Amino acid sequence: MWTQSYFGETIGNANEEAIRQYVQNQLKVMDEMEERFGQLPLF
């Protein structure tokens, strides 16, 4: 499950590096949206 403020999931066989890369990618996406729209959408 993912929202702008919360992420929760079982990781199964994912290692720490895979999770770190996923979170960093999500932060980049949020930064790009903020630059494009001036603010993050509520929904």
Number of C-alpha atoms within 10 A of each C-alpha: 7 9 8 12 5 7 9 8 7 7 10 6 7 9 9 10 9 12 12 10 11 12 13 12 12 13 13 12 12 16 14 14 14 13 11 10 9 10 12 14 10 5 5
